[in-house]
Amino acid sequence: MAEQMGIASSGGPLIRNISDTALWVAVYRARETARPDALFRDPLAAKLAGERGEQIARSMQFGERHAWSYVARTWLVDQMIAKQIQQGADMVVNLAAGLDTRPYRMDLPRSLRWIEVDLPPMIDYKEQALSGEKASCELERVRMDLSNVEARRELFAGLGRKAKKAVVISEGLIVYLTRDEVGMLARDLAAPASFQFWGVDLISPGLLRMLQKNLGNPLTAAGSPLKFGPEEGPDFFLPYGWRPVQVDSLLKTAGRLKRLSLGMRLVSMLPASNGRQGSRPWGAMCLFAKE
Ligand SMILES: C[S@@+](CC[C@H](N)C(=O)[O-])C[C@H]1O[C@@H](n2cnc3c(N)ncnc32)[C@H](O)[C@@H]1O
């Protein structure tokens, strides 16, 4: 079935749609896993990424040179989730979950409810590929196009009623949305009382332009151009009810984790703020709390 739906099948351009980007980023988790000093282990990533994921990664030279940013992002979100659970989170909602396998690879409370949302072909592919695996918590998957505003509001409200304290995560989603779409999504996520935290990756206008130039063409050709890198930085989310409580630069994190080349390590040591960046290339994992 996954083959019919296109995920992981061959032929055509390497990146055919937004979901193919999930195969690509899973490759970086697989490669980190293969290192003797791996910062996390995702033993299912290689299988999920498949040969197609490897081909995409190899074709994205700029992505290959910046693989550290995906490793840092994964590591930061792992830490963020573990801390949120320690502090009482009883639900994790992973929007655009792609091929993330945290419910299988992290040590989680059995009673934790984990909800993955993604487009139907992606969930079909993932469920088929992971059919023999057992998650360590209560895992539920929702096939949904998150651009369907009515459907997502209904989903968030329903999940909100089932949780005392939910943490939402989204990695590699909002960069593909317009400012207005991100704002509306942020507002919808702020509606349920129990949705208290949101972990999301953010880039500066400078990094957006750099990525558009160096990675953008195959993504645009696949109908998924890179669009979002707000001037305001994390404060973009304030009017929508979300206050930044933790902002971790991916570059500085990758430096601390020893995943940078010498040149990049020197750059990572330069003083940097977590506010407005202007033309400076900057990417971060941000944790927002509901106002
Ligand atoms: C770059 S991948 C990131 C996947 C995952 N979060 C990770 O970091 O590995 C982008 C994901 O967003 C999903 N996606 C994009 N637009 C979506 C939409 N409108 N509704 C649901 N999922 C969407 C894609 O199917 C894909 O799995």
PDBQT file of the ligand as one rigid body, heavy atoms in Angstrom, charges set to zero:
ROOT
HETATM    1  C1  LIG A 301      10.561  17.575   7.396  1.00  0.00    +0.000 C 
HETATM    2  S1  LIG A 301       9.372  16.340   7.755  1.00  0.00    +0.000 S 
HETATM    3  C2  LIG A 301       9.568  16.294   9.513  1.00  0.00    +0.000 C 
HETATM    4  C3  LIG A 301       9.091  15.027  10.120  1.00  0.00    +0.000 C 
HETATM    5  C4  LIG A 301       9.404  14.863  11.605  1.00  0.00    +0.000 C 
HETATM    6  N1  LIG A 301       8.783  15.891  12.403  1.00  0.00    +0.000 N 
HETATM    7  C5  LIG A 301      10.891  14.827  11.840  1.00  0.00    +0.000 C 
HETATM    8  O1  LIG A 301      11.439  15.804  12.346  1.00  0.00    +0.000 OA
HETATM    9  O2  LIG A 301      11.497  13.824  11.490  1.00  0.00    +0.000 OA
HETATM   10  C6  LIG A 301       7.845  17.181   7.506  1.00  0.00    +0.000 C 
HETATM   11  C7  LIG A 301       6.616  16.354   7.855  1.00  0.00    +0.000 C 
HETATM   12  O3  LIG A 301       5.484  17.202   7.826  1.00  0.00    +0.000 OA
HETATM   13  C8  LIG A 301       4.383  16.470   7.340  1.00  0.00    +0.000 C 
HETATM   14  N2  LIG A 301       3.398  17.448   6.878  1.00  0.00    +0.000 N 
HETATM   15  C9  LIG A 301       3.620  18.467   6.041  1.00  0.00    +0.000 A 
HETATM   16  N3  LIG A 301       2.483  19.157   5.803  1.00  0.00    +0.000 NA
HETATM   17  C10 LIG A 301       1.521  18.559   6.545  1.00  0.00    +0.000 A 
HETATM   18  C11 LIG A 301       0.135  18.802   6.738  1.00  0.00    +0.000 A 
HETATM   19  N4  LIG A 301      -0.481  19.793   6.093  1.00  0.00    +0.000 N 
HETATM   20  N5  LIG A 301      -0.552  18.001   7.566  1.00  0.00    +0.000 NA
HETATM   21  C12 LIG A 301       0.080  16.975   8.207  1.00  0.00    +0.000 A 
HETATM   22  N6  LIG A 301       1.388  16.706   8.072  1.00  0.00    +0.000 NA
HETATM   23  C13 LIG A 301       2.100  17.473   7.245  1.00  0.00    +0.000 A 
HETATM   24  C14 LIG A 301       5.006  15.632   6.243  1.00  0.00    +0.000 C 
HETATM   25  O4  LIG A 301       4.199  14.557   5.826  1.00  0.00    +0.000 OA
HETATM   26  C15 LIG A 301       6.300  15.222   6.902  1.00  0.00    +0.000 C 
HETATM   27  O5  LIG A 301       6.142  14.017   7.601  1.00  0.00    +0.000 OA
ENDROOT
TORSDOF 0
